[in-house]
Amino acid sequence: MPKPLNTIEKKIEPQVVKDILTSQFTNSKTKVANEVITMMTELAKLVVTEAATRAVLQAKQDRKAANNNKVTLDHIEAVLPQFMMDLP
């Protein structure tokens, strides 16, 4: 039986988020507040969890047609257009 989503450890390193945010800064004096990094890290976790959940649901639908037990890149690609449109 699958684990409930709230019991699955979802970890994205804050330093990775900070590096992504600061990678496009042109002014070396530009800083990112710790609260922003924390918020963006949580947002990234939510986005990844939602995309993965949708891919799993897509795989379950496909599994009915083909006896397959895997989530593949095809499942992720199938859900991405609607997922991107659902983001505010």
Beta strands, then each sheet from edge to edge (+ up, - down):
end
